[in-house]
Amino acid sequence: MTLNLHNTYTRQKEAFRPIDPGNVRMYVCGPTVYDDIHIGNARPLVIFDVLARVLRDAYGDGNVTYARNITDVDDKIIERAAENGEEIEALTVRTTENFHAAAAALGCLPPDVEPRATDHIPQMIALIEHLIGKQHAYAEQGHVLFDVPSMPEYGKLSGRNRDEMIAGARVEVAPYKRDPADFVLWKPSADDQPGWDSPWGRGRPGWHLECSAMSEEHLGASFDIHGGGVDLVFPHHENEIAQSLCAHPDDSFARTWVHNGYLMSEGEKMSKSLGNFYTVTDLLVEFPGEALRLALLKTHYRQPLDFTRDGVREARQELNRFYRALALHETGVSDGEAHAVPNDVSDAVYDDLNTPLALSGLHAAADAAFAAETPEDVAAATGALKAAGELLGLLQQDPEVWFQGDGDAAIDALIAERIAARDAKDFARADEIRDQLAADGIVLEDGPGGTTWRREG
């Protein structure tokens, strides 16, 4: 089966042809670790986890290298550490740990390689020296800048004209620049800022340079896929292309560029002032990570997504249905064969990661499980459902674990209080507790062995 992906660089959907099918390589821009990630950051995290799963499905687990970086030196980090009154290293360690916890809760597998910017300063300095030697960069007043006019093809990824590029470059027009569009590769550091010795004085790298150096170090000067959010197309990815192709004109850098669309929140641009700014950490207090993941996959990755709490609630109900279907399978009953991903699900994800269509295939598999009349047919249907879910990073929990979560002391305490109320014939209080739990999506089941509970909403 051929994987087709929309290539931002060529503006069309193309059959994906890796440089080497035995060594498929993908680089995705990771977080700048100055704060907990928000739900907008989570979208590319989930999307490219699915793409990595699809690549492994197509080419084999051992033949794919997924690299996702950590940016741990950046002006935002310096500013946030100063605001918090904490050491920069303490900030980056804490936020990196929180990022890893959020990624795991969202069902994202760890990348094969996770380079950190501060571990690659020598490679960055070498890349800058290479660009200066090829007359694509120049040093001025302790800074090193990329000479944009030296690359006639600059702007091809974003399709922007020169005026748009200058307006959107997000860098001030400083007296040390030869051209307003030129961007920083290296900048001087004050004594109280992170810095490294270099031929241009003590300083630190520019953000764009970091990814060019790290991708080259771990994937080579030519690799298959570069991914990220559409907000990174310009200037970040445009500048990566400029740096890498000018340093290595005989190589291709990334052949296919994949970008996910913008995320809105409750119908508006996400903003703390509007009360619709959601960090993943905060959302995980209210919702299971798998429900967040499903909510992000219900819209095609290239389309804008309006993230809402109601949407997550709907996703959780869909997961309840899937897990109820999986729970129909009887232990020890098998149809005698390994389960392949259903064709309708494979066809959908291989067609530019059409996850909404793939999810309809999961519902069809659940329908088959509910309609099955023999244990063997149930086993076949639930096996297909679980295999389909695995390709999307869903439905890998035991149904009982899903419905009860990891257990909840508060719920257990309320159940104990309800039992005591019934024993005391305070049925009004017992009913009140049941209704309170039901409002929170907790269903109680009274039986000969006592009271059990499960989540349904």
C-alpha distance (Angstrom), angle and dihedral (degrees) to the residues before:
residue distance angle dihedral
M1 . . .
T2 3.80 . .
L3 3.79 120.0 .
N4 3.80 113.0 -138.3
L5 3.81 121.8 -162.2
H6 3.78 133.5 179.2
N7 3.80 107.2 -116.4
T8 3.80 112.0 -149.1
Y9 3.80 89.9 -159.9
T10 3.83 94.6 59.2
R11 3.83 95.0 27.2
Q12 3.78 93.6 -131.6
K13 3.77 141.9 90.6
E14 3.79 111.3 -98.2
A15 3.77 139.4 -177.3
F16 3.79 105.5 -102.2
R17 3.81 111.9 -121.3
P18 3.82 112.8 178.8
I19 3.78 120.7 -143.1
D20 3.81 88.2 -125.0
P21 3.84 118.6 9.6
G22 3.80 87.9 -155.2
N23 3.82 92.2 56.1
V24 3.82 110.9 33.8
R25 3.82 110.4 177.5
M26 3.81 131.0 -162.1
Y27 3.81 129.5 177.3
V28 3.81 121.9 -165.4
C29 3.80 126.7 -176.9
G30 3.78 109.3 -113.2
P31 3.80 132.1 -161.7
T32 3.77 130.9 -56.3
V33 3.78 97.0 -131.5
Y34 3.80 104.4 -134.8
D35 3.83 98.7 105.7
D36 3.80 142.2 7.4
I37 3.80 113.3 -73.0
H38 3.79 118.6 -103.1
I39 3.79 127.0 -142.2
G40 3.82 90.5 -92.4
N41 3.82 89.1 60.0
A42 3.80 88.9 47.9
R43 3.80 93.7 61.0
P44 3.84 97.2 70.2
L45 3.80 88.9 38.5
V46 3.82 90.1 60.6
I47 3.81 96.9 36.0
F48 3.79 95.0 53.9
D49 3.78 91.6 43.1
V50 3.81 86.3 59.4
L51 3.81 90.9 47.3
A52 3.82 90.5 50.9
R53 3.82 89.0 51.2
V54 3.80 90.8 50.0
L55 3.81 91.8 48.7
R56 3.81 90.0 51.5
D57 3.79 89.8 47.9
A58 3.80 89.8 52.4
Y59 3.81 101.0 40.1
G60 3.80 106.5 18.9
D61 3.80 132.9 -93.8
G62 3.79 94.5 -91.8
N63 3.80 94.9 48.8
V64 3.81 100.2 62.4
T65 3.80 128.9 78.2
Y66 3.79 115.0 -166.6
A67 3.81 113.1 -170.3
R68 3.81 121.6 -170.8
N69 3.79 118.0 173.3
I70 3.79 135.5 -142.6
T71 3.81 115.2 -139.0
D72 3.80 103.5 -150.1
V73 3.81 100.1 161.3
D74 3.79 116.1 60.1
D75 3.80 139.9 121.9
K76 3.83 90.5 -107.5
I77 3.79 89.3 58.3
I78 3.81 92.0 49.5
E79 3.81 91.3 49.2
R80 3.81 95.2 46.3
A81 3.82 93.3 48.3
A82 3.80 89.1 52.4
E83 3.82 91.2 48.8
N84 3.80 91.1 49.5
G85 3.77 94.6 43.3
E86 3.81 91.5 -128.3
E87 3.77 136.3 122.6
I88 3.80 115.6 -90.6
E89 3.79 92.8 -123.9
A90 3.81 91.7 51.8
L91 3.82 89.6 52.0
T92 3.80 95.3 48.1
V93 3.81 93.9 45.0
R94 3.80 92.4 49.8
T95 3.79 96.2 45.9
T96 3.82 92.2 44.1
E97 3.81 89.9 53.9
N98 3.81 90.0 48.6
F99 3.80 89.8 49.3
H100 3.79 92.2 52.6
A101 3.81 90.8 48.5
A102 3.81 91.5 50.0
A103 3.82 92.0 47.8
A104 3.80 91.2 51.0
A105 3.81 92.0 48.0
L106 3.82 88.7 53.0
G107 3.80 89.7 55.2
C108 3.81 94.9 -109.7
L109 3.78 116.4 153.0
P110 3.82 115.9 -133.3
P111 3.82 113.7 -96.1
D112 3.79 117.3 -109.1
V113 3.80 89.6 -119.2
E114 3.82 127.8 23.5
P115 3.80 107.9 -177.4
R116 3.80 119.7 -169.4
A117 3.77 119.9 -144.4
T118 3.81 94.6 -131.5
D119 3.81 90.2 57.9
H120 3.82 92.0 58.2
I121 3.81 105.6 51.3
P122 3.86 93.9 119.0
Q123 3.82 90.3 53.8
M124 3.80 90.2 49.4
I125 3.79 92.9 50.5
A126 3.82 90.1 48.6
L127 3.80 91.0 51.0
I128 3.80 91.3 51.2
E129 3.82 91.5 49.7
H130 3.81 88.8 50.6
L131 3.82 91.3 52.5
I132 3.81 92.1 47.9
G133 3.80 89.8 49.8
K134 3.82 90.0 53.6
Q135 3.83 90.5 47.9
H136 3.81 93.6 -115.0
A137 3.81 93.5 115.2
Y138 3.80 138.2 35.5
A139 3.80 138.0 -164.3
E140 3.77 121.5 -126.4
Q141 3.83 131.4 164.6
G142 3.79 94.5 -15.7
H143 3.81 92.1 -47.4
V144 3.78 129.7 103.8
L145 3.80 116.4 -151.7
F146 3.76 135.0 -171.0
D147 3.79 111.6 -118.4
V148 3.81 101.5 -130.6
P149 3.85 96.7 -172.0
S150 3.82 87.7 58.7
M151 3.83 88.5 71.5
P152 3.83 110.9 60.4
E153 3.83 92.0 -172.4
Y154 3.80 93.3 57.9
G155 3.81 110.2 131.6
K156 3.81 99.0 32.8
L157 3.81 95.2 119.4
S158 3.80 96.0 51.8
G159 3.80 96.9 30.7
R160 3.79 90.5 -137.0
N161 3.79 123.7 150.9
R162 3.78 121.5 -128.9
D163 3.82 96.7 -93.4
E164 3.81 91.4 50.8
M165 3.78 91.2 48.5
I166 3.79 93.3 52.6
A167 3.81 92.2 46.1
G168 3.79 92.6 48.3
A169 3.79 99.5 40.2
R170 3.83 91.9 98.8
V171 3.80 91.7 -146.4
E172 3.78 123.9 110.2
V173 3.78 119.4 -114.2
A174 3.79 100.2 -109.4
P175 3.82 127.4 -172.4
Y176 3.82 91.1 -115.1
K177 3.82 91.5 63.5
R178 3.78 120.4 98.8
D179 3.80 91.3 -161.4
P180 3.83 129.4 21.3
A181 3.85 90.5 -125.6
D182 3.81 94.4 55.3
F183 3.80 113.0 113.9
V184 3.78 134.1 -152.9
L185 3.79 122.5 -95.8
W186 3.81 95.7 169.9
K187 3.79 132.1 13.0
P188 3.82 133.0 -171.8
S189 3.81 119.1 -103.1
A190 3.79 126.7 -141.7
D191 3.78 118.3 -129.3
D192 3.80 91.9 -97.4
Q193 3.82 93.9 48.5
P194 3.82 129.1 81.5
G195 3.78 110.1 -91.1
W196 3.79 145.2 160.8
D197 3.78 132.3 -154.7
S198 3.78 114.3 -101.1
P199 3.83 139.8 160.3
W200 3.83 86.6 -92.6
G201 3.78 96.7 49.9
R202 3.78 133.4 -90.8
G203 3.75 109.8 -32.0
R204 3.79 148.7 114.4
P205 3.80 136.4 -103.0
G206 3.78 128.3 -95.7
W207 3.80 116.7 -109.5
H208 3.82 95.5 -114.2
L209 3.78 93.2 51.7
E210 3.79 92.7 54.9
C211 3.80 95.1 65.8
S212 3.81 94.0 45.3
A213 3.80 90.9 54.1
M214 3.80 95.8 43.7
S215 3.80 95.8 46.8
E216 3.82 90.9 49.2
E217 3.81 92.1 48.6
H218 3.80 95.1 51.7
L219 3.82 105.4 25.8
G220 3.81 104.7 23.4
A221 3.79 132.9 -115.1
S222 3.82 89.1 -65.9
F223 3.79 123.2 42.3
D224 3.78 139.0 153.8
I225 3.81 114.0 -110.8
H226 3.79 135.7 18.6
G227 3.80 116.0 -171.5
G228 3.77 141.9 -176.6
G229 3.78 144.2 118.8
V230 3.79 120.3 -49.5
D231 3.81 88.3 -113.8
L232 3.82 87.7 70.1
V233 3.82 95.9 58.2
F234 3.80 90.1 91.4
P235 2.90 128.4 59.5
H236 3.81 101.9 -9.2
H237 3.78 102.6 49.8
E238 3.79 93.4 32.6
N239 3.80 88.5 56.4
E240 3.79 93.2 45.7
I241 3.79 88.9 56.2
A242 3.80 91.6 49.3
Q243 3.79 94.1 50.2
S244 3.79 96.7 43.6
L245 3.80 99.2 42.5
C246 3.79 93.7 45.0
A247 3.79 90.6 49.5
H248 3.82 92.3 46.1
P249 3.82 108.4 23.6
D250 3.80 92.6 167.9
D251 3.82 92.2 58.8
S252 3.79 130.7 70.2
F253 3.82 102.3 -134.4
A254 3.86 102.9 -157.0
R255 3.79 115.0 0.4
T256 3.81 97.9 -165.7
W257 3.81 125.0 36.3
V258 3.81 116.9 -159.2
H259 3.81 121.7 -172.1
N260 3.78 131.1 179.5
G261 3.79 120.6 -140.7
Y262 3.78 130.3 -106.1
L263 3.79 123.2 -76.2
M264 3.78 124.3 -135.5
S265 3.80 123.2 -169.5
E266 3.80 122.9 -138.6
G267 3.81 89.0 -19.1
E268 3.81 95.5 -53.5
K269 3.77 138.9 82.6
M270 3.79 105.4 -83.4
S271 3.80 110.5 -97.9
K272 3.79 135.4 156.8
S273 3.81 89.5 -136.0
L274 3.82 90.4 58.8
G275 3.79 92.6 49.0
N276 3.81 92.2 -123.3
F277 3.80 98.4 103.9
Y278 3.79 105.7 117.5
T279 3.77 125.0 -174.0
V280 3.78 116.0 -158.6
T281 3.80 89.6 -123.3
D282 3.80 91.3 57.4
L283 3.80 93.4 45.2
L284 3.80 91.4 51.4
V285 3.80 88.8 63.1
E286 3.80 88.3 63.4
F287 3.81 104.3 28.7
P288 3.81 139.3 33.7
G289 3.79 112.8 -105.0
E290 3.79 90.5 -122.4
A291 3.81 90.2 60.2
L292 3.82 89.9 52.8
R293 3.80 89.3 50.0
L294 3.80 93.3 50.5
A295 3.81 91.3 47.4
L296 3.81 89.4 55.0
L297 3.82 92.2 49.1
K298 3.82 96.6 50.9
T299 3.82 90.7 80.5
H300 3.81 121.5 59.6
Y301 3.79 108.3 -100.8
R302 3.81 95.4 -120.8
Q303 3.81 93.5 51.9
P304 3.82 125.2 83.1
L305 3.79 111.4 -95.8
D306 3.79 125.3 -146.7
F307 3.78 104.8 -154.3
T308 3.80 114.7 -155.0
R309 3.78 135.4 169.4
D310 3.81 88.1 -126.7
G311 3.79 88.1 56.5
V312 3.80 90.4 54.8
R313 3.80 90.4 49.4
E314 3.80 89.1 53.2
A315 3.79 90.1 48.6
R316 3.79 90.5 51.9
Q317 3.83 90.1 52.6
E318 3.81 89.6 51.3
L319 3.79 89.9 51.3
N320 3.81 89.1 50.0
R321 3.79 88.0 57.0
F322 3.81 93.3 48.1
Y323 3.80 92.5 48.3
R324 3.82 91.8 47.1
A325 3.80 86.8 55.4
L326 3.81 91.3 49.4
A327 3.81 89.6 49.0
L328 3.83 89.8 62.4
H329 3.79 89.9 73.1
E330 3.77 112.6 103.0
T331 3.80 117.4 -136.8
G332 3.78 110.8 -107.3
V333 3.79 95.4 20.0
S334 3.80 114.1 115.3
D335 3.76 136.3 164.6
G336 3.79 88.4 -137.9
E337 3.79 100.2 -114.2
A338 3.76 139.9 84.6
H339 3.76 112.2 -102.1
A340 3.78 120.4 -116.6
V341 3.78 123.0 -156.5
P342 3.83 107.3 -91.6
N343 3.79 112.8 -100.7
D344 3.80 94.4 -119.9
V345 3.81 90.4 56.5
S346 3.82 94.2 45.1
D347 3.79 92.0 46.6
A348 3.80 90.5 52.1
V349 3.82 98.7 49.1
Y350 3.80 92.8 42.0
D351 3.80 88.1 55.3
D352 3.81 98.7 75.5
L353 3.82 94.1 -54.9
N354 3.81 95.7 -64.5
T355 3.79 94.0 -174.9
P356 3.84 96.6 166.1
L357 3.81 89.3 59.5
A358 3.80 90.9 43.3
L359 3.81 89.9 54.6
S360 3.78 90.1 55.9
G361 3.82 85.2 58.8
L362 3.81 89.6 55.4
H363 3.79 89.5 53.5
A364 3.81 89.8 50.5
A365 3.81 89.9 52.7
A366 3.82 90.0 49.6
D367 3.83 89.4 49.6
A368 3.79 88.8 53.9
A369 3.79 91.1 51.1
F370 3.80 93.1 50.9
A371 3.81 91.3 46.8
A372 3.83 96.0 46.1
E373 3.80 115.0 116.4
T374 3.81 101.2 -165.0
P375 3.80 132.2 50.4
E376 3.79 88.9 -119.7
D377 3.81 91.9 54.9
V378 3.81 90.0 47.8
A379 3.81 89.7 51.2
A380 3.80 91.3 51.1
A381 3.81 93.5 48.0
T382 3.80 95.5 45.2
G383 3.80 90.8 45.1
A384 3.80 89.7 54.9
L385 3.80 90.6 46.6
K386 3.80 93.0 51.7
A387 3.82 92.5 46.7
A388 3.80 90.4 50.6
G389 3.77 90.7 48.3
E390 3.79 92.2 51.2
L391 3.80 91.5 58.3
L392 3.82 88.0 56.6
G393 3.80 95.3 39.3
L394 3.80 92.5 -109.4
L395 3.84 138.9 119.0
Q396 3.78 97.4 24.8
Q397 3.80 95.7 129.6
D398 3.78 127.0 90.2
P399 3.83 106.8 -100.0
E400 3.79 91.5 -124.2
V401 3.80 90.4 53.9
W402 3.81 90.4 48.8
F403 3.78 94.3 51.8
Q404 3.78 94.5 44.6
G405 3.78 98.2 32.8
D406 3.76 113.9 -155.3
G407 3.80 90.5 -39.8
D408 3.78 124.2 -90.6
A409 3.79 124.3 -128.3
A410 3.81 91.2 -156.3
I411 3.81 91.8 55.0
D412 3.79 91.8 46.3
A413 3.81 89.6 50.3
L414 3.82 91.7 52.1
I415 3.79 91.1 48.5
A416 3.81 89.8 51.4
E417 3.80 89.6 49.2
R418 3.81 90.3 50.0
I419 3.81 91.5 51.1
A420 3.80 89.9 50.3
A421 3.81 90.6 48.6
R422 3.80 91.7 52.0
D423 3.77 91.4 48.1
A424 3.80 88.0 52.7
K425 3.84 88.7 47.7
D426 3.82 90.0 -117.6
F427 3.79 91.1 141.3
A428 3.79 93.7 162.6
R429 3.80 90.5 62.1
A430 3.79 91.5 43.5
D431 3.81 90.6 53.4
E432 3.79 90.9 45.3
I433 3.83 90.5 56.0
R434 3.81 91.8 47.7
D435 3.82 90.5 50.7
Q436 3.81 91.5 46.7
L437 3.82 91.2 53.3
A438 3.80 92.3 43.7
A439 3.80 89.9 54.9
D440 3.81 87.0 57.1
G441 3.81 92.1 50.1
I442 3.81 95.5 -101.1
V443 3.82 114.4 136.4
L444 3.82 118.1 -160.9
E445 3.79 122.2 -150.6
D446 3.81 118.6 -165.2
G447 3.78 115.9 -155.8
P448 3.80 143.0 152.6
G449 3.81 89.9 -82.8
G450 3.80 93.7 51.8
T451 3.80 134.9 -96.9
T452 3.79 122.1 -32.2
W453 3.78 129.5 -179.7
R454 3.78 141.4 -155.7
R455 3.78 136.9 -176.1
E456 3.78 118.1 -111.3
G457 3.76 104.9 160.7
